[in-house]
Amino acid sequence: MATVNIDGQTIFYTQQNGRFDRPTLLLLHGAGGRHSDWPGKLRHLGETAVYTPDFPGHAQSDGAGYDTIGGYADFVLAFIRALQLHNVVVVGHSMGGAIAQTLALRQTPEVIGLVLVGTSARLRVGDPILHNILPDFNKAVGIIIKYAWSRYAQPIQVGLAKRMLAETRPEVLYGDFFACNQFDVRGQLNQIGVPTLVISGAEDQMTPAKHGQALAAEIPNARYVEIPKTGHFVMLEKPD
């Protein structure tokens, strides 16, 4: 566990050192998330370097978050360069996947590949979530959790996820979902020039698998994998 100063904000991240001849993995969490949304076995992959930050305003990091995907992409690029990371494969879940797409579309030289998990080229957010976060935060959290996990998820896992989401400041969560709702790179996907793996949960209700299929169909040099009996948090429900 470590911290780095990005634009005056103390940013928390976990780090697994790896061999210099292997790509570096950068794991990006989703809206209202934190580094632990990525299970330990993915954050610690033996001889592969893995970095997993808490975004500004999330969990153990300072700051207030952002309300645009571009703002988060700027932050992630600053993080990459502050730590002097190279040959980076960006692994993004949901909102993190939108950030990953944005970095690739900007032709960020440090980025050599993407893994897009439970995400889409257009992250439309339903009104029951977006319109309730500020006036009725607990209701919004309940709706998010209801649709984020499959019927196969362990109840103890879902309960923990709900408690952690409820620790997010309402204004940060709103900014995240507002950013997601504005994100739309449809028509630009053919400009992503790095190898891409797209992963969807077959039971994902927040970002249905058809969106992952569409990503893989439009991005050159992309491969699609669908994980059965998993929802939006595919990496937590089936980390193997």
DABELZI-V206015 format. One record per residue. PSI is psi in whole degrees, 0 to 359 (999 if undefined). NEAR is the number of other C-alpha atoms within 8 Angstrom. D_CENTER is the distance of its C-alpha to the mean C-alpha in Angstrom with 1 decimal. Layout:
PSI,NEAR,D_CENTER ; PSI,NEAR,D_CENTER
This chain:
139,6,19.3 ; 172,7,19.8 ; 156,8,19.4 ; 146,8,19.6 ; 120,8,20.9 ; 112,11,19.0 ; 44,4,21.2 ; 3,5,23.0 ; 136,10,20.0 ; 115,11,19.8 ; 126,15,16.3 ; 142,12,15.8 ; 157,12,14.3 ; 153,12,15.3 ; 130,11,16.9 ; 117,12,18.5 ; 153,8,21.1 ; 183,11,21.9 ; 145,8,24.5 ; 341,5,24.9 ; 9,4,25.5 ; 152,8,22.1 ; 155,11,18.8 ; 134,14,16.4 ; 134,12,12.9 ; 112,11,10.2 ; 122,14,7.2 ; 122,13,4.2 ; 175,15,3.3 ; 193,12,3.6 ; 131,10,7.2 ; 14,10,9.8 ; 194,11,8.0 ; 172,12,9.2 ; 327,13,9.5 ; 359,6,11.5 ; 342,8,8.9 ; 118,11,9.3 ; 156,10,13.1 ; 323,7,15.7 ; 341,7,16.8 ; 333,8,13.7 ; 348,14,13.8 ; 94,9,17.5 ; 50,10,18.5 ; 251,6,22.1 ; 13,7,22.9 ; 131,14,19.5 ; 130,14,18.1 ; 129,16,14.6 ; 134,13,13.0 ; 97,12,10.4 ; 156,12,10.6 ; 126,15,10.5 ; 160,9,10.0 ; 135,12,13.5 ; 1,12,14.9 ; 135,15,12.6 ; 247,9,14.4 ; 5,8,16.6 ; 147,13,15.9 ; 174,10,18.3 ; 185,9,18.1 ; 3,7,17.3 ; 184,12,13.9 ; 164,12,14.1 ; 18,11,14.8 ; 149,13,13.9 ; 325,14,11.1 ; 321,8,13.8 ; 317,9,14.2 ; 323,11,10.7 ; 321,12,11.4 ; 316,8,14.7 ; 313,9,13.5 ; 320,8,11.5 ; 319,9,14.6 ; 322,9,16.8 ; 313,9,15.1 ; 315,11,15.6 ; 329,8,19.1 ; 324,9,20.0 ; 1,6,19.4 ; 49,6,21.0 ; 145,10,18.6 ; 160,9,19.7 ; 56,9,19.0 ; 129,13,15.2 ; 116,13,13.1 ; 122,13,9.6 ; 109,15,7.3 ; 132,18,3.9 ; 127,13,3.0 ; 247,15,4.7 ; 323,15,4.8 ; 328,13,2.5 ; 325,18,5.1 ; 320,15,7.5 ; 317,13,7.5 ; 315,14,8.1 ; 319,10,10.8 ; 317,11,12.2 ; 319,12,12.8 ; 320,13,14.5 ; 332,12,16.5 ; 358,6,17.7 ; 45,9,18.9 ; 119,8,17.6 ; 333,5,20.2 ; 342,9,18.2 ; 121,15,15.7 ; 357,10,17.4 ; 162,10,14.9 ; 147,16,11.6 ; 116,13,10.1 ; 117,15,8.3 ; 121,13,7.5 ; 48,18,8.5 ; 183,15,8.2 ; 167,12,11.3 ; 345,12,13.3 ; 115,10,14.1 ; 72,13,12.1 ; 133,8,15.2 ; 130,10,15.2 ; 146,6,18.4 ; 321,7,21.0 ; 333,8,21.4 ; 302,11,18.0 ; 321,12,18.2 ; 353,8,21.9 ; 347,12,22.0 ; 314,15,19.5 ; 313,9,22.1 ; 331,6,25.3 ; 75,8,24.4 ; 314,10,21.4 ; 323,8,22.2 ; 316,9,22.7 ; 317,13,19.3 ; 317,12,17.7 ; 319,9,19.9 ; 316,10,19.0 ; 312,9,15.3 ; 321,11,16.0 ; 319,7,18.6 ; 349,11,16.5 ; 342,12,13.4 ; 146,13,15.5 ; 169,12,18.1 ; 348,4,21.8 ; 352,6,21.6 ; 150,10,19.4 ; 131,6,21.4 ; 322,6,22.5 ; 326,6,22.2 ; 317,8,18.5 ; 319,11,18.0 ; 318,8,20.2 ; 319,8,18.4 ; 321,9,15.0 ; 318,11,17.2 ; 319,8,18.7 ; 319,8,15.7 ; 322,10,14.3 ; 344,9,17.8 ; 347,7,17.8 ; 137,11,15.5 ; 136,8,17.9 ; 320,9,18.5 ; 329,7,18.5 ; 315,14,15.0 ; 319,12,13.6 ; 315,12,15.8 ; 319,12,14.7 ; 311,15,11.0 ; 329,12,12.3 ; 316,12,14.9 ; 316,12,12.7 ; 316,15,11.0 ; 334,10,14.6 ; 346,9,15.9 ; 130,13,13.6 ; 106,7,15.7 ; 22,8,16.2 ; 139,7,18.4 ; 351,5,21.3 ; 353,8,19.7 ; 332,13,17.9 ; 356,9,21.1 ; 356,7,20.6 ; 116,12,17.7 ; 14,10,19.9 ; 152,10,18.0 ; 138,10,17.9 ; 134,13,14.9 ; 127,12,14.1 ; 128,15,12.7 ; 129,13,12.2 ; 149,16,12.9 ; 133,17,14.3 ; 334,12,17.9 ; 14,12,18.0 ; 120,17,14.8 ; 341,9,16.3 ; 317,7,13.5 ; 83,12,12.5 ; 154,13,15.6 ; 333,13,16.0 ; 332,6,18.2 ; 321,11,15.3 ; 320,15,14.1 ; 319,10,17.7 ; 320,8,18.2 ; 309,12,15.5 ; 329,14,17.2 ; 330,8,20.6 ; 333,8,20.1 ; 124,12,18.4 ; 145,11,21.2 ; 43,8,21.0 ; 150,11,18.2 ; 144,8,18.5 ; 135,10,17.3 ; 130,8,17.1 ; 128,9,17.3 ; 118,10,17.3 ; 155,7,20.0 ; 38,9,20.2 ; 152,17,16.5 ; 215,14,14.5 ; 323,16,11.0 ; 60,11,10.1 ; 325,14,11.7 ; 338,9,10.9 ; 324,9,12.7 ; 322,9,15.3 ; 74,7,16.2 ; 339,9,15.0 ; 999,3,18.0
